[in-house]
Amino acid sequence: MIARAGAGPLRRLVVLRHAKSAWPEGVRDHQRPLAPRGLRDAPAAGRALAEADCLPDLALCSTAVRARQTWDLASAQWGTPPPVRHDARLYGAEVPELLEVVHEVAAEVETLLLVGHNPGLEDLVLDLAGDGLDDSLDTVRVKFPTAAIAVLAWRGTAWEALAPGTALLTAVTVPRGKRK
C-alpha cells in the first residue's frame, strides 16, 4: 500500500455511503429503509471490503435506518465483524462534524469504517485527499453514489491528527449486487 510521508503507523479511513434507500410515503427521512437494490448492494459492499483486505478495526455508523441496514448487511459478509458505534452526529453531517467524530477514535484503531450519507461523505473524501491514485479523485468529484466505498490512507499517531489534504485516496469502488 502506498503511504504519505509522516510519522506514525499507516492508518486507513474507509468511507462507505449507505446503499440505495426506499422512499415510502409517510416515512420520515431518518427512518427510510433500504430499497431492493440497496438490499443487494450492501452485501456486495461487504464482500468488496473483505476481498480488498479492508476490514475495519472499528465502524462508526449513522443512526439512520438505511445506514444501519447497510452496516448490518455488509458486516454479515465477514467472519467476525468489528465493534460498531452508532452515532447520531453522522446523520446529515458535514465535514466539520464528521471530522469531529473521527478525531475521537482511539489511537489503537488502524482501519476505521465510516458509514453515512452524502453530501457529507463525498465532501470529506475530497477534503482529506491531498492526492489520489489513478483517477480516483476525479471519480469522486463526478459522483459518489450509494454503496460507494473510498479508502484513504495516511500516517499519524492519533486520529485527531487527520486533517484536510493529509491523506492519499487509494481506492474508490461501487459494488453492485446481482439481481435475482
Contacts in CASP RR format, 6 or more apart in sequence:
PFRMAT RR
TARGET T0000
AUTHOR 0000-0000-0000
METHOD contacts of the structure
MODEL  1
MIARAGAGPLRRLVVLRHAKSAWPEGVRDHQRPLAPRGLRDAPAAGRALA
EADCLPDLALCSTAVRARQTWDLASAQWGTPPPVRHDARLYGAEVPELLE
VVHEVAAEVETLLLVGHNPGLEDLVLDLAGDGLDDSLDTVRVKFPTAAIA
VLAWRGTAWEALAPGTALLTAVTVPRGKRK
1 10 0 8 1.000
1 153 0 8 1.000
1 170 0 8 1.000
2 133 0 8 1.000
2 153 0 8 1.000
2 168 0 8 1.000
2 170 0 8 1.000
3 10 0 8 1.000
3 153 0 8 1.000
3 154 0 8 1.000
3 155 0 8 1.000
3 168 0 8 1.000
4 131 0 8 1.000
4 153 0 8 1.000
4 154 0 8 1.000
4 155 0 8 1.000
4 166 0 8 1.000
4 167 0 8 1.000
4 168 0 8 1.000
5 155 0 8 1.000
6 155 0 8 1.000
6 156 0 8 1.000
7 155 0 8 1.000
7 156 0 8 1.000
7 157 0 8 1.000
8 155 0 8 1.000
8 156 0 8 1.000
8 157 0 8 1.000
9 110 0 8 1.000
9 155 0 8 1.000
9 156 0 8 1.000
9 157 0 8 1.000
10 110 0 8 1.000
10 153 0 8 1.000
10 154 0 8 1.000
10 155 0 8 1.000
11 109 0 8 1.000
11 110 0 8 1.000
11 111 0 8 1.000
11 112 0 8 1.000
11 153 0 8 1.000
11 154 0 8 1.000
11 155 0 8 1.000
11 156 0 8 1.000
11 159 0 8 1.000
11 162 0 8 1.000
12 54 0 8 1.000
12 110 0 8 1.000
12 111 0 8 1.000
12 112 0 8 1.000
12 151 0 8 1.000
12 152 0 8 1.000
12 153 0 8 1.000
12 170 0 8 1.000
13 102 0 8 1.000
13 112 0 8 1.000
13 114 0 8 1.000
13 128 0 8 1.000
13 151 0 8 1.000
13 152 0 8 1.000
13 154 0 8 1.000
13 162 0 8 1.000
13 167 0 8 1.000
14 49 0 8 1.000
14 54 0 8 1.000
14 56 0 8 1.000
14 111 0 8 1.000
14 112 0 8 1.000
14 113 0 8 1.000
14 114 0 8 1.000
14 149 0 8 1.000
14 150 0 8 1.000
14 151 0 8 1.000
14 152 0 8 1.000
15 113 0 8 1.000
15 114 0 8 1.000
15 121 0 8 1.000
15 124 0 8 1.000
15 125 0 8 1.000
15 149 0 8 1.000
15 150 0 8 1.000
15 151 0 8 1.000
15 152 0 8 1.000
16 45 0 8 1.000
16 49 0 8 1.000
16 70 0 8 1.000
16 74 0 8 1.000
16 113 0 8 1.000
16 114 0 8 1.000
16 115 0 8 1.000
16 116 0 8 1.000
16 147 0 8 1.000
16 148 0 8 1.000
16 149 0 8 1.000
17 116 0 8 1.000
17 117 0 8 1.000
17 118 0 8 1.000
17 121 0 8 1.000
17 122 0 8 1.000
17 144 0 8 1.000
17 145 0 8 1.000
17 146 0 8 1.000
17 147 0 8 1.000
17 148 0 8 1.000
18 34 0 8 1.000
18 62 0 8 1.000
18 64 0 8 1.000
18 66 0 8 1.000
18 67 0 8 1.000
18 69 0 8 1.000
18 70 0 8 1.000
18 115 0 8 1.000
18 116 0 8 1.000
18 117 0 8 1.000
18 146 0 8 1.000
18 147 0 8 1.000
19 34 0 8 1.000
19 37 0 8 1.000
19 38 0 8 1.000
19 39 0 8 1.000
19 41 0 8 1.000
19 42 0 8 1.000
19 45 0 8 1.000
19 66 0 8 1.000
19 69 0 8 1.000
19 70 0 8 1.000
19 73 0 8 1.000
19 146 0 8 1.000
19 147 0 8 1.000
20 34 0 8 1.000
20 35 0 8 1.000
20 37 0 8 1.000
20 38 0 8 1.000
20 41 0 8 1.000
20 146 0 8 1.000
20 147 0 8 1.000
21 32 0 8 1.000
21 33 0 8 1.000
21 34 0 8 1.000
21 35 0 8 1.000
21 38 0 8 1.000
21 66 0 8 1.000
21 146 0 8 1.000
22 32 0 8 1.000
22 33 0 8 1.000
22 34 0 8 1.000
22 35 0 8 1.000
23 32 0 8 1.000
24 32 0 8 1.000
24 33 0 8 1.000
27 33 0 8 1.000
29 64 0 8 1.000
30 63 0 8 1.000
30 64 0 8 1.000
30 65 0 8 1.000
30 91 0 8 1.000
31 64 0 8 1.000
31 65 0 8 1.000
32 64 0 8 1.000
32 65 0 8 1.000
32 66 0 8 1.000
33 65 0 8 1.000
33 66 0 8 1.000
33 69 0 8 1.000
34 42 0 8 1.000
34 66 0 8 1.000
34 69 0 8 1.000
34 70 0 8 1.000
34 73 0 8 1.000
38 70 0 8 1.000
38 146 0 8 1.000
38 147 0 8 1.000
39 69 0 8 1.000
39 73 0 8 1.000
40 176 0 8 1.000
40 177 0 8 1.000
40 178 0 8 1.000
40 179 0 8 1.000
41 146 0 8 1.000
41 147 0 8 1.000
41 175 0 8 1.000
41 176 0 8 1.000
41 177 0 8 1.000
42 69 0 8 1.000
42 70 0 8 1.000
42 72 0 8 1.000
42 73 0 8 1.000
42 74 0 8 1.000
42 147 0 8 1.000
43 73 0 8 1.000
43 74 0 8 1.000
43 76 0 8 1.000
43 77 0 8 1.000
43 177 0 8 1.000
44 147 0 8 1.000
44 175 0 8 1.000
44 176 0 8 1.000
44 177 0 8 1.000
45 70 0 8 1.000
45 74 0 8 1.000
45 147 0 8 1.000
45 149 0 8 1.000
45 175 0 8 1.000
46 73 0 8 1.000
46 74 0 8 1.000
46 75 0 8 1.000
46 77 0 8 1.000
46 78 0 8 1.000
46 175 0 8 1.000
47 77 0 8 1.000
47 175 0 8 1.000
48 149 0 8 1.000
48 173 0 8 1.000
48 175 0 8 1.000
49 55 0 8 1.000
49 56 0 8 1.000
49 74 0 8 1.000
49 77 0 8 1.000
49 78 0 8 1.000
49 113 0 8 1.000
49 149 0 8 1.000
50 77 0 8 1.000
50 78 0 8 1.000
52 151 0 8 1.000
52 171 0 8 1.000
52 173 0 8 1.000
54 111 0 8 1.000
54 149 0 8 1.000
54 151 0 8 1.000
54 171 0 8 1.000
55 78 0 8 1.000
55 82 0 8 1.000
55 111 0 8 1.000
56 82 0 8 1.000
56 109 0 8 1.000
56 111 0 8 1.000
56 112 0 8 1.000
56 113 0 8 1.000
57 82 0 8 1.000
57 108 0 8 1.000
57 109 0 8 1.000
57 110 0 8 1.000
57 111 0 8 1.000
57 112 0 8 1.000
58 82 0 8 1.000
58 83 0 8 1.000
58 84 0 8 1.000
58 85 0 8 1.000
58 105 0 8 1.000
58 106 0 8 1.000
58 109 0 8 1.000
58 112 0 8 1.000
58 113 0 8 1.000
59 71 0 8 1.000
59 75 0 8 1.000
59 81 0 8 1.000
59 82 0 8 1.000
59 83 0 8 1.000
59 84 0 8 1.000
59 85 0 8 1.000
59 112 0 8 1.000
59 113 0 8 1.000
59 114 0 8 1.000
59 115 0 8 1.000
60 84 0 8 1.000
60 85 0 8 1.000
60 87 0 8 1.000
60 90 0 8 1.000
60 101 0 8 1.000
60 102 0 8 1.000
60 105 0 8 1.000
60 112 0 8 1.000
60 113 0 8 1.000
60 114 0 8 1.000
60 115 0 8 1.000
61 67 0 8 1.000
61 68 0 8 1.000
61 70 0 8 1.000
61 71 0 8 1.000
61 84 0 8 1.000
61 85 0 8 1.000
61 86 0 8 1.000
61 87 0 8 1.000
61 90 0 8 1.000
61 114 0 8 1.000
61 115 0 8 1.000
61 116 0 8 1.000
62 68 0 8 1.000
62 86 0 8 1.000
62 87 0 8 1.000
62 88 0 8 1.000
62 90 0 8 1.000
62 91 0 8 1.000
62 92 0 8 1.000
62 93 0 8 1.000
62 115 0 8 1.000
62 116 0 8 1.000
62 117 0 8 1.000
63 86 0 8 1.000
63 87 0 8 1.000
63 88 0 8 1.000
63 90 0 8 1.000
63 91 0 8 1.000
64 91 0 8 1.000
64 116 0 8 1.000
64 117 0 8 1.000
67 90 0 8 1.000
67 91 0 8 1.000
67 115 0 8 1.000
67 116 0 8 1.000
67 117 0 8 1.000
68 86 0 8 1.000
70 115 0 8 1.000
70 147 0 8 1.000
71 84 0 8 1.000
71 115 0 8 1.000
74 115 0 8 1.000
75 81 0 8 1.000
75 82 0 8 1.000
75 84 0 8 1.000
82 113 0 8 1.000
87 101 0 8 1.000
89 97 0 8 1.000
89 100 0 8 1.000
89 101 0 8 1.000
90 97 0 8 1.000
90 98 0 8 1.000
90 101 0 8 1.000
90 114 0 8 1.000
90 115 0 8 1.000
90 116 0 8 1.000
90 117 0 8 1.000
91 116 0 8 1.000
91 117 0 8 1.000
92 117 0 8 1.000
92 120 0 8 1.000
93 101 0 8 1.000
93 116 0 8 1.000
93 117 0 8 1.000
93 120 0 8 1.000
94 119 0 8 1.000
94 120 0 8 1.000
94 123 0 8 1.000
95 120 0 8 1.000
95 123 0 8 1.000
95 124 0 8 1.000
95 127 0 8 1.000
98 114 0 8 1.000
98 120 0 8 1.000
98 121 0 8 1.000
98 124 0 8 1.000
99 124 0 8 1.000
99 162 0 8 1.000
99 163 0 8 1.000
101 114 0 8 1.000
102 112 0 8 1.000
102 114 0 8 1.000
102 159 0 8 1.000
102 162 0 8 1.000
103 159 0 8 1.000
103 160 0 8 1.000
103 162 0 8 1.000
104 159 0 8 1.000
104 160 0 8 1.000
105 112 0 8 1.000
105 159 0 8 1.000
106 159 0 8 1.000
107 157 0 8 1.000
107 158 0 8 1.000
107 159 0 8 1.000
109 159 0 8 1.000
112 159 0 8 1.000
114 121 0 8 1.000
114 124 0 8 1.000
118 144 0 8 1.000
121 144 0 8 1.000
121 150 0 8 1.000
122 140 0 8 1.000
122 144 0 8 1.000
125 140 0 8 1.000
125 144 0 8 1.000
125 150 0 8 1.000
125 152 0 8 1.000
125 169 0 8 1.000
126 137 0 8 1.000
126 140 0 8 1.000
126 141 0 8 1.000
127 164 0 8 1.000
127 165 0 8 1.000
128 152 0 8 1.000
128 154 0 8 1.000
128 162 0 8 1.000
128 163 0 8 1.000
128 164 0 8 1.000
128 165 0 8 1.000
128 166 0 8 1.000
128 167 0 8 1.000
129 136 0 8 1.000
129 137 0 8 1.000
129 140 0 8 1.000
129 152 0 8 1.000
129 165 0 8 1.000
129 167 0 8 1.000
129 168 0 8 1.000
129 169 0 8 1.000
130 164 0 8 1.000
130 165 0 8 1.000
130 166 0 8 1.000
130 167 0 8 1.000
130 168 0 8 1.000
130 169 0 8 1.000
131 137 0 8 1.000
131 168 0 8 1.000
131 169 0 8 1.000
132 168 0 8 1.000
132 169 0 8 1.000
132 170 0 8 1.000
133 168 0 8 1.000
133 169 0 8 1.000
133 170 0 8 1.000
133 171 0 8 1.000
136 150 0 8 1.000
136 169 0 8 1.000
136 170 0 8 1.000
136 171 0 8 1.000
136 172 0 8 1.000
137 169 0 8 1.000
139 172 0 8 1.000
140 150 0 8 1.000
140 169 0 8 1.000
140 172 0 8 1.000
144 150 0 8 1.000
144 172 0 8 1.000
145 174 0 8 1.000
147 174 0 8 1.000
147 175 0 8 1.000
147 176 0 8 1.000
148 172 0 8 1.000
148 173 0 8 1.000
148 174 0 8 1.000
149 171 0 8 1.000
149 172 0 8 1.000
149 173 0 8 1.000
149 174 0 8 1.000
149 175 0 8 1.000
150 169 0 8 1.000
150 171 0 8 1.000
150 172 0 8 1.000
151 169 0 8 1.000
151 170 0 8 1.000
151 171 0 8 1.000
151 172 0 8 1.000
152 167 0 8 1.000
152 168 0 8 1.000
152 169 0 8 1.000
152 170 0 8 1.000
153 167 0 8 1.000
153 168 0 8 1.000
153 170 0 8 1.000
154 162 0 8 1.000
154 166 0 8 1.000
154 167 0 8 1.000
154 168 0 8 1.000
156 162 0 8 1.000
END
